[in-house]
Amino acid sequence: MTRLSLTFECQGCRLAGTFDTAPGATGLLIVTGGNEVRAGAFSGQAKLAAKLAVSGFPVFRFDRRGVGDSDGENRGFTKSRKDIAAAIEAFRAINPQMTRVVGFGNCDAASALMLAGGAELDGLILSNPWTIEDDADDTPPPSAVRSRYLEKLKNPKEVLRLLSGGVNLKKLFRGLKQAASGPSEATGLSQQMAQGIAAYDKPVRILLADADRTAQMFLENWDASDPRIHRCEGASHAYVEPQASEWLENQILTALRG
């Protein structure tokens, strides 16, 4: 495996990319979320790319316009369709033996792929898609509150605290009221995302970290019975837990081998 740095063009701007070479005919395009650079938080995406390349799959990462080493104006994830398209073109150009390119994104990178209608990729791995509107209420969804209280009731120490008066009853009743409320109405963003991939007929895997608020909010705004959903119990947003990291890698490898 060799790691190469390169630049490519997107509407007159120079974008920075990193290519991990491998002999496989299926490649992975990693789209970064937020204003995160292509290495990922604490180099998490760089490490993931290296592992996948060792397993035989070439990987391409890039900074969209206005982020990291790339030129131009940062227009946010909702307007990154052309950045993604330019990255796919550059990936195929530098690695012409590929016959398939699968896209992977976490958080609003997953949302960006959905808004782009799948970006003409041969498969999608959508992790913890971001569905929260800029002006949305910041409180946890009812499903997350219910899950938290159920976990507390399984803990004998928490039950003892309740029986011995060690729990703020006013706060408890507020939480129970919130937990009893119904599902939130789907946001405009989630509806746009659903419309974006409605006609997409290639394989899709939706990965959700159960302990992540972004994933919990996604389930509030999505059909929880969607058969494309795969959930990792106890995982946080970036899958930093050892078992979650391994789970994520296995999910991606399954999609690449499919």
C-alpha positions in Angstrom: 0.0 0.0 0.0 1.2 3.5 -0.9 -0.3 6.8 0.2 -0.2 9.6 -2.4 -1.1 13.2 -2.1 -2.6 15.0 -5.1 -4.7 18.0 -6.2 -7.7 18.2 -8.5 -10.0 20.8 -9.9 -13.5 21.8 -8.9 -15.1 24.8 -10.7 -11.8 26.6 -10.9 -10.7 25.7 -7.4 -7.8 23.5 -6.4 -8.9 20.7 -4.0 -6.6 18.5 -2.0 -6.9 14.7 -2.0 -5.2 11.6 -0.5 -5.1 8.3 -2.3 -4.3 5.0 -0.5 -3.4 2.5 -3.3 -4.6 -1.1 -3.4 -5.2 -3.7 -6.2 -8.9 -4.1 -5.7 -11.5 -3.2 -8.4 -13.8 -1.6 -5.8 -12.7 1.6 -4.2 -14.0 3.7 -1.3 -14.6 7.4 -1.4 -14.6 8.9 2.1 -16.5 12.2 2.3 -15.7 14.2 5.4 -18.4 15.8 7.7 -18.7 19.3 9.1 -15.5 21.3 8.5 -13.3 18.3 9.3 -10.2 17.8 7.1 -9.8 14.6 5.2 -7.6 13.0 7.9 -10.6 12.9 10.2 -10.8 13.5 13.9 -7.5 12.4 15.5 -6.6 11.0 12.1 -9.4 8.5 12.3 -10.2 8.5 8.6 -6.6 8.2 7.7 -6.2 5.2 9.9 -9.4 3.6 8.5 -8.2 4.2 4.9 -4.9 2.5 5.7 -6.7 -0.6 7.1 -9.0 -0.9 4.1 -6.1 -0.5 1.7 -4.3 -3.4 3.4 -7.5 -5.4 2.9 -7.2 -4.7 -0.8 -9.5 -1.7 -1.4 -8.2 1.6 -2.7 -9.4 4.6 -0.7 -9.7 8.3 -1.7 -10.2 11.1 0.8 -10.5 14.9 0.0 -11.0 18.3 1.5 -14.0 20.1 0.0 -13.8 23.7 -1.1 -12.8 26.1 1.7 -11.8 23.3 4.1 -8.3 22.1 5.0 -5.8 22.3 2.1 -8.4 23.1 -0.5 -9.1 26.5 -2.1 -12.4 28.3 -2.5 -15.4 29.2 -0.4 -16.8 26.8 2.2 -20.5 26.6 1.2 -21.4 23.8 3.7 -22.4 20.2 3.2 -25.8 21.0 1.6 -23.9 22.5 -1.4 -21.1 20.0 -1.8 -22.5 17.9 -4.6 -20.0 19.3 -7.2 -17.1 18.7 -4.8 -18.1 15.1 -4.4 -18.5 14.7 -8.2 -15.0 16.2 -8.8 -13.5 13.8 -6.2 -15.1 10.8 -7.9 -13.8 11.9 -11.2 -10.3 12.4 -9.8 -10.4 9.0 -8.0 -11.4 7.2 -11.2 -8.7 9.0 -13.2 -5.9 8.1 -10.9 -7.1 4.5 -10.5 -8.6 3.5 -13.8 -8.8 -0.2 -13.1 -11.7 0.4 -10.7 -15.1 -0.9 -11.7 -17.0 0.3 -8.6 -16.8 3.2 -6.3 -18.7 3.2 -3.0 -19.2 6.3 -1.0 -18.9 6.6 2.8 -19.8 9.5 5.0 -20.4 10.1 8.7 -22.8 12.8 10.1 -23.5 15.6 7.6 -21.2 13.9 5.0 -23.8 11.1 4.9 -26.5 13.7 4.5 -24.5 15.3 1.7 -24.4 12.0 -0.2 -28.1 11.6 0.2 -28.8 15.2 -0.9 -26.6 14.5 -4.0 -28.9 11.6 -4.9 -26.1 9.1 -4.4 -23.7 11.1 -6.5 -23.8 8.4 -9.2 -21.8 6.1 -6.9 -22.1 2.3 -7.0 -23.1 2.0 -3.3 -23.5 4.1 -0.2 -22.5 3.7 3.4 -24.3 6.3 5.4 -23.3 6.7 9.0 -25.2 8.7 11.6 -26.8 11.0 9.0 -27.4 14.6 10.2 -31.1 15.6 10.2 -31.1 18.5 12.7 -32.1 21.9 11.3 -30.0 24.9 12.2 -32.9 26.4 14.4 -34.1 23.0 15.8 -34.6 22.4 19.5 -31.4 21.1 21.1 -33.1 18.7 23.6 -32.6 14.9 23.2 -35.4 13.1 21.4 -38.0 11.2 23.4 -36.6 7.8 22.3 -33.2 8.8 23.7 -34.8 9.9 27.0 -36.7 6.6 27.2 -33.6 4.6 26.6 -31.7 6.5 29.3 -34.4 5.9 31.9 -34.6 2.2 31.0 -30.9 1.9 31.5 -31.2 3.6 34.9 -34.0 1.3 36.0 -31.7 -1.7 35.2 -29.1 -0.3 37.6 -29.8 -1.3 41.3 -27.8 1.8 42.5 -30.1 4.1 40.6 -33.3 2.4 41.9 -31.9 2.7 45.5 -31.3 6.4 44.9 -34.9 6.8 43.8 -36.3 4.9 46.8 -34.0 6.8 49.3 -34.9 10.3 48.0 -31.6 10.9 46.2 -33.4 11.8 42.9 -34.7 15.3 42.0 -38.4 14.4 41.5 -39.2 17.6 39.6 -36.4 16.8 37.1 -37.6 13.2 37.0 -41.2 14.1 36.1 -40.0 16.5 33.4 -38.0 13.7 31.9 -40.8 11.2 32.1 -43.1 13.7 30.4 -40.6 14.2 27.6 -40.1 10.4 27.3 -43.9 9.9 27.0 -44.2 12.3 24.1 -44.6 10.9 20.5 -42.0 10.9 17.7 -40.9 14.3 16.4 -42.2 15.5 13.1 -39.8 14.8 10.2 -37.6 17.8 9.5 -37.4 19.5 6.1 -33.8 18.3 5.8 -34.6 14.7 6.5 -37.4 14.9 3.9 -35.0 16.3 1.3 -32.5 13.5 2.1 -35.3 10.9 1.7 -36.2 12.5 -1.6 -32.6 12.6 -2.7 -32.1 8.8 -2.5 -35.7 7.8 -3.3 -34.7 6.8 -6.9 -31.3 5.5 -6.0 -31.3 1.8 -6.9 -27.8 0.8 -5.7 -26.9 -0.9 -2.4 -27.3 1.3 0.7 -26.2 0.6 4.3 -27.3 3.0 7.0 -25.0 2.7 10.1 -26.2 4.1 13.4 -24.2 4.4 16.7 -26.8 3.7 19.4 -25.2 6.1 22.0 -25.0 9.0 19.5 -27.5 11.8 19.7 -27.2 12.5 15.9 -28.2 8.8 15.2 -31.0 9.0 17.7 -32.3 12.2 16.0 -32.1 10.4 12.7 -34.3 7.6 13.9 -36.8 10.3 15.0 -36.9 11.6 11.5 -36.7 8.3 9.6 -38.5 5.0 9.3 -36.9 3.0 12.1 -38.0 -0.3 10.4 -35.9 0.6 7.3 -34.1 -2.8 6.5 -31.0 -0.9 5.4 -30.3 0.2 9.0 -27.6 -1.5 11.0 -27.1 -0.4 14.6 -24.0 -0.6 16.8 -24.9 -0.9 20.5 -23.0 1.4 22.8 -21.1 3.2 20.0 -20.4 6.9 20.1 -20.5 9.2 17.1 -17.0 8.5 15.8 -17.0 4.8 16.8 -13.9 5.3 19.0 -14.7 2.3 21.2 -12.6 -0.7 20.2 -15.6 -2.9 19.5 -17.4 -0.1 17.7 -14.3 0.6 15.6 -14.1 -3.0 14.6 -17.8 -3.1 13.8 -17.5 -0.1 11.6 -14.6 -1.6 9.6 -16.5 -4.8 9.2 -19.6 -3.0 8.0 -17.6 -1.1 5.4 -15.7 -4.3 4.2 -19.1 -6.1 3.8 -20.3 -3.2 1.6 -17.2 -3.2 -0.5 -17.2 -6.9 -1.0 -20.9 -7.0 -1.9 
